[in-house]
Amino acid sequence: MANPCLIDVHAHLQDEKFAGEEEQLIANARNSGVCRIINAATCVPTSQAAIDLAERFAECFATVGIHPHDANSFDENSIATIRALSAKKKVLAIGEIGLDFHYDFSPRDIQEKVLISLWNLACELNMPVVVHVREAYERFWPVVESLPSPKAVLLHCFSGDLGTAKKAADKGYHFSIGGALTFPKSELARQVFAYLPEDLIHLETDCPYLAPQPKRGKRNEPSLLPITFDFLADLRKCSRERLFERLWQNALNLFGSELSH
């Protein structure tokens, strides 16, 4: 079993912005104390790409799914393909899936259809789901409350208010946050992540996006996760040692013990 370490629970090292640099980025992460990176998919090709990285690098794991931005790519073959990919070694969850009413890159009815299909697949496979919800909780709740409950739910890059956080925490949902926590105007996120039960919180980068404040506007990468870690420890008035151990255990509880191998 690996010793506890920082885990980036939501990254996109398969993004074209990182092409050819993966080995160096993972070395940078390792040198900064980040020894596990879960690369989240946004469509079928990035699902396969995340799996490819997991097969190449011991530090990497994968999720498979279709992001609401890419819901238009969903067709009759998508479920079968995601199902097959989910059985690959080191695939930990179905995701990211969800609703995004900020950009509406895909029609909202199609977003809902894909969310329901992949949420149900996760339930069938007894896998966690990684969920992206932006400006859409008023629709997300009615949709998922009519569905079975998956093994676990992670609300990644959580941007809801305190009432939404309380409702989700009461359901046992998990929450992750990245560099946005450090932004000067992210008072609501700080309120939420100061409030949340310690056993439901995780850290992510969502790289290449959302670099923490000292690096804001630059390309994000997993090696920058310790900046957000330190910020969260101060926010929660928690010792770094305690938070370190807690985040490690939370990740194992959510994604499974394979992370520790």
matplotlib code that plots the C-alpha trace (Angstrom):
import matplotlib.pyplot as plt

x = [0.0, 1.2, 1.9, -0.6, 0.0, -1.9, -4.4, -5.6, -9.1, -9.9, -7.4, -7.3, -3.7, -5.0, -5.9, -4.2, -2.6, -0.4, 0.5, 4.0, 4.6, 2.9, 6.0, 7.4, 4.1, 3.8, 7.4, 6.6, 3.5, 5.5, 8.2, 5.5, 3.9, 1.1, 1.4, -2.1, -3.9, -7.4, -7.9, -11.5, -13.1, -15.3, -16.2, -15.5, -12.1, -10.9, -12.2, -9.8, -7.0, -7.4, -7.2, -4.1, -2.4, -3.4, -1.8, 1.4, 1.9, 1.5, 0.4, -2.6, -6.1, -9.2, -12.9, -15.0, -18.0, -19.5, -19.5, -22.6, -20.6, -20.1, -23.6, -24.3, -21.7, -23.9, -25.4, -26.7, -23.2, -22.1, -23.5, -22.0, -18.6, -18.6, -19.6, -16.7, -14.2, -15.4, -14.2, -10.6, -8.0, -7.7, -11.0, -12.5, -15.8, -18.2, -17.7, -17.6, -21.4, -23.9, -25.6, -24.1, -26.6, -24.0, -22.6, -25.4, -23.0, -25.4, -29.2, -30.5, -32.8, -29.8, -27.7, -30.5, -30.7, -27.0, -26.9, -29.7, -28.2, -24.8, -26.0, -28.1, -25.1, -23.0, -25.7, -25.9, -22.1, -21.9, -19.4, -19.2, -20.2, -18.2, -20.7, -20.3, -23.1, -23.0, -25.9, -28.2, -28.9, -32.6, -32.9, -30.2, -32.2, -35.5, -33.7, -31.5, -34.1, -36.2, -33.2, -31.5, -28.6, -25.1, -22.3, -21.1, -21.3, -18.6, -19.7, -16.5, -15.5, -18.5, -20.0, -23.3, -24.4, -24.5, -28.1, -27.2, -24.1, -26.1, -28.7, -25.9, -24.0, -27.1, -27.3, -23.6, -22.4, -18.7, -17.3, -14.1, -12.6, -9.4, -7.8, -11.1, -11.1, -8.1, -9.6, -10.4, -14.0, -14.7, -16.2, -19.1, -16.8, -14.8, -18.0, -19.0, -15.6, -15.3, -18.7, -18.5, -17.9, -14.3, -15.0, -16.7, -14.0, -11.4, -8.9, -8.6, -6.9, -9.2, -6.1, -5.3, -7.9, -8.3, -4.8, -4.7, -4.4, -0.6, -0.6, -4.0, -4.2, -1.4, -1.8, -2.7, -1.1, -1.1, 2.1, 0.2, -2.3, -0.3, -1.1, -4.8, -4.1, -2.3, -5.2, -7.8, -5.9, -5.8, -9.4, -10.5, -8.1, -6.8, -3.3, -1.7, -1.0, -4.6, -5.9, -3.3, -4.4, -8.1, -8.0, -6.2, -8.8, -11.6, -10.3, -10.0, -13.5, -14.9, -12.9, -11.8, -8.6, -7.1, -5.8, -3.4, -1.8]
y = [0.0, 3.5, 5.9, 8.7, 11.5, 14.4, 13.2, 15.4, 13.9, 15.7, 16.6, 16.6, 15.6, 14.1, 17.7, 18.7, 21.6, 19.0, 16.9, 15.5, 16.9, 14.2, 12.6, 15.9, 17.0, 13.8, 14.2, 17.8, 16.5, 13.8, 16.3, 18.5, 15.6, 14.8, 11.0, 10.2, 12.0, 11.0, 12.2, 12.9, 12.3, 14.6, 12.4, 8.9, 9.9, 11.6, 8.6, 6.4, 9.0, 9.0, 5.2, 5.4, 7.7, 5.4, 2.5, 4.4, 6.0, 4.4, 7.7, 8.1, 6.8, 7.5, 8.2, 7.6, 9.6, 12.5, 16.1, 18.2, 20.3, 17.2, 15.8, 16.3, 13.6, 11.0, 8.4, 4.9, 3.4, 5.7, 3.7, 0.4, 2.1, 3.8, 0.5, -1.3, 1.3, 1.3, -2.2, -1.3, -1.4, 1.7, 3.2, 4.5, 6.2, 7.3, 11.0, 13.7, 13.9, 16.5, 19.8, 23.1, 25.9, 28.6, 27.9, 25.6, 24.2, 21.3, 21.6, 21.2, 18.3, 16.4, 17.2, 15.7, 12.6, 11.9, 12.6, 10.2, 7.5, 7.6, 8.0, 4.9, 3.1, 4.0, 2.6, -0.6, -1.0, 0.0, 2.8, 6.3, 9.3, 12.5, 15.3, 18.7, 21.1, 24.8, 27.1, 24.1, 22.8, 23.8, 21.2, 18.7, 17.9, 17.0, 14.9, 12.8, 12.5, 10.3, 8.0, 5.3, 6.2, 5.4, 4.0, 7.5, 11.0, 13.6, 17.2, 18.4, 22.0, 22.7, 26.1, 25.9, 27.9, 26.9, 25.6, 23.4, 22.2, 21.2, 19.4, 17.4, 16.7, 15.3, 12.9, 11.9, 13.5, 14.4, 17.8, 18.8, 22.3, 23.6, 26.9, 28.8, 28.5, 30.9, 33.6, 36.9, 36.9, 33.2, 34.1, 31.7, 28.8, 29.5, 29.6, 26.2, 24.5, 25.9, 24.4, 21.0, 17.8, 16.9, 13.4, 14.8, 17.1, 16.6, 18.7, 18.9, 21.1, 20.7, 21.4, 23.0, 25.3, 27.3, 27.7, 29.0, 32.7, 33.1, 31.4, 32.6, 33.0, 30.5, 26.9, 24.8, 21.5, 18.9, 20.2, 23.4, 21.4, 22.1, 25.8, 25.0, 22.4, 25.0, 27.5, 24.9, 24.0, 27.6, 28.1, 25.1, 25.9, 22.4, 21.1, 20.2, 16.7, 16.1, 17.5, 15.4, 12.2, 13.1, 13.8, 10.6, 8.6, 10.5, 9.6, 5.9, 6.0, 7.5, 5.8, 2.6, 1.1, 0.6, 4.2, 3.0, 0.3]
z = [0.0, -0.9, 1.9, 2.2, -0.3, -1.9, -4.6, -7.4, -7.7, -11.0, -13.7, -17.5, -18.3, -21.5, -22.7, -25.9, -24.0, -22.2, -25.3, -25.1, -21.6, -19.5, -18.1, -16.9, -15.5, -13.5, -12.3, -11.2, -9.3, -7.6, -6.5, -5.0, -3.0, -5.4, -6.1, -7.4, -10.3, -11.5, -15.0, -15.8, -19.2, -21.1, -24.1, -25.5, -27.0, -23.7, -21.8, -23.8, -23.5, -19.7, -19.7, -21.9, -19.3, -16.5, -18.3, -18.9, -15.5, -12.1, -10.6, -13.0, -12.8, -14.9, -15.1, -18.2, -19.2, -21.3, -20.1, -20.6, -23.0, -25.1, -24.7, -28.4, -29.1, -27.3, -29.7, -29.6, -29.2, -26.4, -23.5, -24.8, -25.3, -21.9, -20.3, -22.0, -21.0, -17.4, -17.1, -17.9, -15.2, -13.1, -14.1, -10.8, -11.7, -14.3, -15.1, -15.6, -16.2, -15.4, -16.4, -17.5, -18.0, -18.0, -21.5, -22.9, -25.4, -25.7, -25.6, -22.0, -22.9, -24.4, -21.3, -19.1, -21.3, -21.1, -17.4, -16.7, -19.0, -17.5, -13.9, -14.3, -15.8, -12.8, -10.6, -12.6, -12.4, -8.7, -9.5, -8.2, -10.4, -10.8, -11.5, -13.1, -12.3, -13.2, -12.7, -12.9, -9.4, -9.7, -12.5, -11.2, -8.1, -9.7, -12.3, -9.9, -7.1, -9.4, -10.1, -8.1, -5.9, -7.2, -5.0, -4.3, -5.8, -6.2, -7.0, -8.6, -8.7, -6.5, -7.1, -5.4, -2.4, 1.3, 1.1, -1.9, -0.1, 3.0, 0.9, -0.9, 2.3, 3.9, 1.0, 1.6, -1.5, -1.7, -2.8, -4.5, -5.1, -6.7, -7.3, -7.4, -3.6, -3.5, -5.7, -4.0, -5.0, -4.0, -0.6, -1.2, -1.9, 1.2, 3.2, 1.9, 2.3, 5.9, 6.7, 5.0, 7.1, 6.9, 5.6, 2.4, 1.0, -1.7, -3.7, -7.4, -10.0, -13.0, -14.9, -17.3, -15.9, -12.7, -11.4, -7.8, -7.1, -7.2, -10.6, -11.8, -15.5, -16.2, -17.1, -14.1, -13.4, -10.5, -9.0, -8.0, -5.8, -2.6, -2.9, -2.6, 0.2, 2.3, 1.7, 2.7, 5.9, 6.9, 6.0, 8.1, 10.9, 10.6, 10.9, 7.7, 9.0, 9.9, 6.6, 4.6, 6.3, 6.0, 2.3, 1.6, 3.5, 1.8, -1.6, -0.7, 0.7, -2.4, -5.2, -3.6, -2.2, -5.7, -5.3, -2.6, -4.8]

ax = plt.figure().add_subplot(projection="3d")
ax.plot(x, y, z, "-o")
ax.set_aspect("equal")
plt.show()
